[in-house]
Amino acid sequence: MLGYNITNDHSGPDNMIAYLQKHVKHNIEVQHNEHNIFSKKDPPRMPIDEFVNRLNDTFQCDQACFNIALYYLGKLQEASLYQHSSPIYYITRHTVHRMLISTLLLATKFFEDHARQNAYYAAQAGISVAELDKLELEVFKAIGFNCYVDTDNFVVKDYYYSHQLHALKFVNIRHRKNK
């Protein structure tokens, strides 16, 4: 894949579900914001765990993609906080599904050797291709157009609880020679 191996104690989808549910619960009072590209006035009815599992089944991507998507979620939130952008990208019941699909899409395209067309991923998420393209571009801009994940410093930051999630461990084997 990328020349390094990503390992973790728990599966990527389980980490993602726990992370998203915690943030949605914490941000329960945050309302729809029409200026936030990820926000929908009427939140999707599908529970987070079902949506993550559906994407896991249909994306058929490596579990590491979920961990990379977690990293991109953190970078997305960090960018909106530190660049004083309006709106700040909170993970809420109004934003969670769209933030997940766009970060997982970007992670899958970055990590996998063969990714599908956006039309396939949009159909899995129940949104239009044009909408998915806009969401993907927003995440890509927020991470500085740099999908590279520094495996030496890879820590998913939890900006709302002021501590780091320790569920992810990454091993950098860039210098390993191919046989």
N, C-alpha and C positions, 0 to 999 in steps of 0.2 A: 504494500500500500504506500505509505509515506516514508518508510525507512525506520520507523520506530514502532514499538509495541505499546499499547495502552492497556493496562490491566486495572481492575478494581475489585473491591471486596463484594460488591453488590451489583446487580445488573443495571445497566444504563437506564432502562425504562422505569425501574423501581426508584432509582435516585431522582429521576425527573418528576415522577408522580409526587414523591414526598416534598420536593423543593417547591413545586407549583402549588400544591395544596396548602402548604404553610404560608406562602405569600398571599394567596387568594384570601385565606382566613384572616391574615393580618391586615389586609387592605379592604376588608369587607365594606367599610364605609365610603370608599372611593367610588364616586359615581362616573357615569359615562362622560367622556370629554370629546366633543366633536372635533377638536383640533389634534387629537391623538390618532394617528393613522391605524393603530392597532385596536382602537376601541370601537365596539359596536353597541348601539343603544340597547338592543335586546340581546343579552348574552346567549350563546348557544345552550341548548338544553342538555347536550351530551356531557355527562360528568367527566372530569379531568382524567381519571384513571381509565375510563373507557376510551377516551380520545387518544391518550398515549398508547394504550394497547392496540388500538386500531391502526395507528401510524406505524407501530412496531411491526404489526402483521403485514401491512401493505407496502411499507417502504422496503422491507426486507434488507435493511442496512445493518452493518456491523454495530454491535452494542456501543462501541466507542463513539459513534455518531451522536448518541444521546448525551454522552459526557461532553463532547465538543459543543453541542447545542447549549448545554448548561453554561459553558464558558462564554459563549456568545450572548446568552441572556444576561449574564453578569456584565459583560462589556457594553451591552445595549443600555442597561440601567446606569452604569458608570458614566457613559458618555452623556446621557441626559442630565445627570446630576452635576458633573464637573464642567460641562460646557454651558450650563445654565440655560439649557434649551427649554422651550415651553411647547408641549407639556413634558413633564418627567414621565418616563415610561415605567409606571407601576404595573406589577403583575396583579391584575384584578379579574373578577368574573367577566368583565367586559373586554379584557385584552388577552387573557391567557391562551385561548385557542389560536389566535392569529400570531401571537408572539412565538408560540411553540412551533407552528408549522413553518414559519419563516426562518427561525434559527435552525431547526432540524433540516430543512431543505438545504440551507447553505452548508451545514456541517456534512451532509451526505454528498453534496457536490464536491466538497473539498477532500473528503476522506476516501470515498469510494472510487474505484477505477472506472466503473460504468454506472453513471446516474441516468435516470430517465428524463424525459422532457417535462417541463413545468406543467403541461396539461394533465399528465398523469397525477402529479402531486396535488394539483388544484382540485381535481375530481375527488381525491381521497379526503381532502379537507372541506369539501362542499363550498368552495369559492371559485370565482372566475380566474382564468389565467392572468388577465390584466391586473386583477387585485393582488394575486400572489406575486406577480412581478414587482409591483409597487412596494409590497411588504419586504420582499427580498432585498430590493435596492436600499430601503431604509435601514435594514440591519447591516448591510454591506457598508453603507456610509458611516454608521455608528461605530463600526469596528475599524474604521480608518482604511477601508478597502484592503485590509490585510487579514486573510483567513488563517495565516500561520499561527499555530499554537506552540508557544515555547514550552516544551515538555519539562525543562529544568525548573520553570517557575509556574507551572500550571496548578493553580488553586482556584476553585470556584469560590468567589466572595459573596457573602450574604450581607448586603448593604443595609438591610432593614433591622437586622438583629446584632450587628457589630461583632460577629464571629465568623470563623471560616468553617465551611463544611469539610469534614475530614474523611468523607466516604470514598473519595477518589484518590488513587495512587497512580502515578505515571512513571514509567521507566523509560529512559532515553537510551536507545541502542543505535543511535545514528552511525556510530563508528563500526558497527558490525559489518563485516564483509559478506557479500552474497557468495554463496557456494556454487 
